[in-house]
Amino acid sequence: MPHANDHTPWQVFLIFLRLGLTSFGGPVAHLGFFRQEFVSRRRWLSERSYADLVTLCQFLPGPASSQVGIALGLSRAGYAGALAAWLGFTLPSALALTLLALGLGGYAEAVPAGILHGLKVVAVAIVAQAVWGMARTLCADAPRILLMLASACLVLLVPAAWAQVAVMVAAAGAGLMLLKPGSSVVHEPLPIGVSQRAGVWWWLLFFALLLGLPLLAGLWPDPTLNMIDAFYRTGALVFGGGHVMLPLLQAEVVPTGWVGNETFVAGYGAAQAVPGPLFTFAAFLGASMHGPQSGWLGAVLCLLAIFAPAFLLVFAALPLWERLRRNPSLQAAMQGVNAAVVGLLLAALYQPLWTSAIGQPLDVVLALLALVALMAFRLPPWLVVIACGLGGQCLSLLR
């Protein structure tokens, strides 16, 4: 049943805070957690609308799972809801990484390896559930099943960020040629609350900052402005998720002497051990800096700078996207793209999730138990995550 008391920014914050504390496994797993929470459990939107939203955020630069969360918060409680969703989902990992950078806690080292392994295993079950549920709705006939399988195979054979975008573009063309929006395909509006005029202004602000910050940094050589420019530019130009940003950030902060290379690598390792978006690695870097800013102020500035493009792009693109989704030809193309999105999730279920988490038969057993708990007993994901973490620690004692 839909929840009637989750329209306020505070309720949105609490919902996403729980997800931020339990969503391990990277962006693909995050999309699985979101689907289970907001499509299956809370029914904020339909399977097709969720897939359309995921498709849009896959095409946009920046952290796709965080952008989906921002859009969900926006649809539920306006701009304040978007901020609340981002803050709830981002705060746990950003806080943990900042504390680690300041030397106030050894978060990554304090978590036993067995628990971390169990958290990887539960991500396999979460994504498997998402693939199964989305495939039943979005790949309901032979052409779309073939598109899903072909997309998965191509992405596995060409593991590059550009390949994912290319596959979705090709799937859109295949949808135009092979699929027709039948009477059952109706427009399901997204309650975004952003006018097209406001969307234009958000586009202008996005490009004004992208082009203006480097100019200001050149005219007014302030170290803090250079830092904000570096992190904003990274957030605005990265396609393919958090891992793709790492070489760009390393080129910005290591040669300048802001962060040592050993510290950079250690922070990246710690970022793998915390839930939530990998982009919160920016908080670690900001807190670790020897140059423009450091400590809590550095962490906050870098975090806001790298996520600012995600907000601006979602606010700018959603009104245009909502208008385009009404076009019958685009509906046919979207059927193909949605099938491809399921294929991308299927590919990610194998690489990197399965290959990094499943190493022996006991891992398969734990993953299957988690899947049964989610699908048959409909236990809340946060409870399954905790159980799998403890299960992973128990398995480590048997090895």
N, C-alpha and C positions, 0 to 999 in steps of 0.2 A: 504493500500500500504506500502511496506517496505520503511523505511527512509534511504536515502543515506548519510545523514550528521551525523550519529551517530556512526561512526567507530573510532573516536578519543577518547583517554582517557578523555579529557575534557568533551565531549558530554556524554560519559558514566557516568561520575561523576554527571553531572547535572540531568540526567534521574534518577539515583539512589538517588540523594539528594531529589528530589521531593517525591520519594517513602519513603525515610527515614523520611520525615516530615509528611506523611499522612498514613503510614501503621500501623494502630492500630490493635489489636486483637490477637497478638501472632503468632507463626510460621506457623500455618495452614492458617491463614488469609494472611500472607505474601506470601505464595505460590499461593494463589488466586490472589493477587495483581500482582505478577510476571507473572502469566499466562495471565491475561487480558492485561498487558502492552506489553509483549514480544512475545506471541503467537498470540493473537487476533489482537492487534493494530499494533505492529511494525513488526511482522512476522520474528523475528530473527531465529526462529526454529519452527518445526512442533509440533503438539499436541503429537505425539508419541515420538519424541526426547525429548520433555520437560518432559514427564512422565518417560522416561528412566533416565534422569538426576535427577529427584526427587527420583527415586528408589535408584540410587547410593548413593545419599546424605543421604537417610534414613538408609542405611546400614553402613555408615561411622559414627564414633563417632564425636561429636561436634554439633554445631548449624546448623541444616539442611537447614533452609531458607537462612542463610548467606552463606553457602557453595554453594547453588544453585546460589545465586547472584554472588559469586566469579567466578563460572564456566561460567556464562553468560558473565561477563565482560571479562574473559579470551578468550572466543570464539569470542568476538567482537573486542578487541583491545590488545590482548596479555597480558603479565604479567602486564604491566602498566594499562591495562583495568581492570584486576582483582583487583588491588589495588584501582583504582578509584571507582569501583562498591562498594567495601567494605567500603571505606571511606565515600562515599555519603550516603550509607544506614545506617551507624553506627554513623556518626558524630552528627546528631541532638540529639539523646537520650543520647549519651555519654557526650556531652556538657551540656545538661540539668542536668544530674545526678551529674556531677562534680561540677557544680555551686551550686546545692543543698547541696552537701557534704561540700562545702566551706562556706556555710551560706550566699551566695550572692543572693539567690533567693529561694522562696518557690514554686517551679514549681508545685508540686503535689497539694499543698493546694490552689494555685491560680486558678486552673481549676475547675469551678463549677461541682458539681456532675451530673447535668443534661446533660452537654456536654459529660462527660465521659461515661454516659449511652448511649447516642446517638452513640458514637464511637463504643461501643460494639455491638449495633444493626446493624450498617453498616457492621461490620465484618461478621455477619450472612449472609447478602445479597451477599457479595463478595465471600464467600466460597460456598454458594448455586449456584452461577453462575459458579464457577469453577467445582463443582461436576457435574452439568448438561452438561457443555461443554465437559469435559473429558469423561464422561460416554457415550456420543453419539459416540465418536470416539473409545474408548478403551474397551467398553462393548457392542459391536454391535451384540452379539448373546447370546443364552440362557446359555451356559456354563459359559461365562464370567460374565453375569448378576448374576448368582448364586454364582460365586466366590466373586463378589463385595459384595453381600448381606451377605454371610457367613462371610466374613472378617469383615464387619461392626459389625455384631452381636457378634462375638468372642471378638473383641477389647472392645466393650461395656461391655461384661460380665466379662472380665479379664482386668481391667484398669491398666496395668503395662507396663513399657517400653519394657521388654523382650517379652511381648505378641505380640507387633507390629512386632518385628523382626521374631518371630516364625511364625506369620501369613504369612508374605511375603515368608519365606522359604517354608512353606506348599503350598502356592499358586504357587511357582515355580515348585514344584513337581507335582501339579495338572495340570499345564500347559504342562509339559512334557508328561503326560499320556493322557490328554484329548484334547489338542489343537495341531494343526499342522500349521506351517507357510506357508500359501498359497501363491499364486502368487502375491496377493495384498500386502503382507508384504515384503517390500523391505528395504534394509539397507539405512538408512538416516544418513550419517556421520556427526559427530559433529566437527565443525572447531575449534579444541582446540589449535593447534599450539604448542603442547608439544610432543617431541619425546619420544619413549619408553626408550631410554638411559637416557634422562633427568629425566623421571619418576622414574627410578631406583635410581638415585642420590637423588631425593626428598624423596623417601622411606628411604634411608640410613640416611638422615639428620633428618627426623622425629624420627626414633628410636634412633639415636645418642643423640638427645636432651632429649628424654624420659628417656633413661637409664643413660646418662651422667650427666644431671643436678643434680639428687640426689647424685651421687658419688662426684661431685665437691662440692656440699653443705656440704657433710660429711667431705671431706678433707680440705675444706677452709670455715669454718663456718662464712660466711658473711651474715648478715640479708637480704640484698637486693637480693642476690643469692637464699636464702631460699624462699623469696617471689616470685621470678620469677619461681622457680621450682614448688611451690604450684599451681600457676595459670596455668602454662603450663600443668602440670599433670592433672588438672581438665579439661582443654579444650581437652586433648588427650584421656581421658578415659570415658567421659560422653556420654551415649546413651540415646536417648529419649527426647532431647530438653533442654531448659533453666531451667525449673523447677527442673529437676533431679540434676542439678549442685548445687542447694542451700544447701542441707545437706553436700555435700563435701566441699564447700567453708566455711560453718559455722564451720566445724571441723578443717579447716586450720587457720582461722583468729580469731575466738573467744577464744578458749582455750589458744592460744599464747599471747593474750592480744593486738593483733594488732588493733582489732575493738571490741567495746563493743557490747553485744548481743542486747541491745535496739537500738543502731545505725544500726546494721545489719538488724533488723526487719523493722525499719523505711525506710531504703534504699530499701528493697525489695518491700515494699508498694509503694514507689515512682516509682520504675521501672515498675509497672503495669500501671502507668498513662502516660507513654511516648511512642511514636511510636518506631518502629524499634526493633532490637533483644534484648532479655532479657539478653544476655551475656554482654551487656554494664553495667550491675550491677557491673562488675569488676572495671569500672572507678570510681563508687561511693565508693567502698571499698578502692581502692588505694588512693583516695583523703582524705578519712576519717582516714587513718591509724595513729597510735601513734608510730609505730615501725620503720621498715626499711626505708620507704620513705612515703611521704604524699604530699598533695597538687596536683598541676598539674603534677609534675614528677611522683608521685605515681600513679595517674590516667592513665597516658600514658603507664607506664611500665606494670601495671596490665592488661590494655586493650590489649596491643600488645602480652603479654604472653599468655592470655587465647584464643586469636584468632589465634595465630601462627600455632597451629596444624591444624586448619581448612584450611589454605592456603596450608600447606605442604601435607595434605591428598588429597585435590582436585588435586593439581599438580601431585601427585604420582599416583593416582588411575585412572584419566581420560584416559591416554594412554592405560592402560591395559583394561579398560572398553570398550573403542572404539574397541579394537581388539576382545574382547569376544562377543560384540554385533553382529559381522558378522556371528557367528556360527549359523547354522539353528536350532540346538537343543535348544540353548540358546534363540533364537527368540521365540520359542514356550514357554519356561519357562518365558520369559519376558512378553508375552501376559498375562499369569496368574498373574505375579507380578504386572503388570500395572493395572489389574482389582482389585487386592487387594489394591493398592495405592488409587484408587478411593473409595474403601470401607472404608479405613482409614480416608479419607477426609469426607466421609458421616458420619462416627461415630463421628468425631470431630465437625461436623456441629451441632450435637445434644449435645454432651458433650465434651468440656465445653462451646461451643459458645452459643447454644440455651438456655441451662439451666441457664446460668449466665446473659443473655441479655434480654430474653423474659419472662416478668412476668405478663403482662396484655394485653388485646386486642389492646390497642393503640400501644404497642411495635410491635405487628404483623403487624399493618397497616404501621408503619414507615419502617419496614423491607421490606414489599411488595413494597412500593413506591420506596425504594432504588433499589430493584431488577428490577423493571420496568424501572427506570432511566438508569440502567446499560445495560439491555438486549434489551429493546425496543427502547429507545431513544439514546443509546450508548453514554451517557455522560461520560466524563473522571472520573475515580475513585476519584481523588483528590477533584473534585467539589462535588461529591456525599458524600464524607467523611465530607466536611465542612457543607453541607446542613443537614446531619444527626446529626452532633454535635449540630447545632442550633435547629434542630427539637427536639432533646432530651431535650434541655434546655426548650423549649416551653412546652413539655409534662410534665416536672417536675413542671411547674407552675400550671398545671391543676389538679395535684394530691392532 
